[in-house]
Every structure is written in C-alpha cells, then in structure tokens.
Amino acid sequence: MSKPHPDVTPKLIERFLAREETALPDIYLPMADGAVLAGEDLPGADSCSLASDDKYAWARTCDDNAFQRWTQRGELIEVVKFGEYWFINLSDGPFPEEKYQALVFAFDRLPICTGSAAQAMQLAEHCYPDPRPPVAGCWADIRVLLRSGNQMVYRKVQR
C-alpha cells in the first residue's frame, strides 16, 4: 500500500451500499440498513494474492463462495461472497458456533465489505483479533436476537 500524501485524506470508505445492493441474507445483521464498501486506502486494497504454506493458510470452500482459515486461537476467520461483495466473519468454529461475528463499521454497525476476496482476506488479517487503525471497525454478532413476548425473534429492517 502506498503512503498517502500528508495533505490528502485517505479513502477508507468507498461508499455506502443499500442492503438491496449487497445480497445479504435476512438473518445476517438484520438491523443493518446496508454495508460500507472498503476504500482503496484500507489494508489489503492493493493486494493480489495471499499465498501461504503454513497450517493457518486460507482455503477455498467447496462451493467457491468463501475462503476460511483457522487461527492459532482456534477461531475460524471467513470471507464470504454475497452478491458481488466479500464480507468478513469470525466464529469459534464450525456449526453450531456460539460466537458468530462480522467485521462492522464501528459507528453504525454496518458490515464492511470489499470488492475482491484478496482484499477481504488482507483486511481480515489486519483486523484479527482486534481491528486497529486505520480501520474504524469492531466485531459484532451476526444474528441479533431480540426478545418479543416469550419468543426470541429476528428484527427485520424496515424497508
């Protein structure tokens, strides 16, 4: 990544994407109105490849819609494609998991996505285990359950 000129504001967010543009499933951060597309100055924007020989290398899933890798802590980082965009997830393992989180923009809890798998993997590496500058992000639970009477229900976004 090239170093920005001191008089130029880094482009950390490309733009806001409405939920309809993202192809996010209804249960994936159901309260989010959309997502933010990572800008060219976030880590990984200039990445082309993530080749690695170690046991914690990224592996493509059978359906070709995601890449996953195990961490030294035993957590699973995943970048998954919804529509044209790649989203970053973190869990404590395969189903059923107790921790299932997404990388989100810290101020609105909007998921952060990228236009390529390579950029998503680089961004995931930069933000694991905790997002750090220049990313204004945090990990948020993907499935948000709210109590309604005696039932737990998903809250749908009002459209």
ABEGO torsion letter per residue (X at the ends): XBBBBAABBBBABABBBBAAAAGBBAABGAABAEBBBBBAABBGAABABABBABAABBBBBAAGABBBBBBAAGBBBBBBBBEABBBBBBBAEBOBBABBBBBBBAAAGBBBBBABAAAAAAAAAAAOABBBOABBBBBBBABBBBBBEABBBBBBBBX
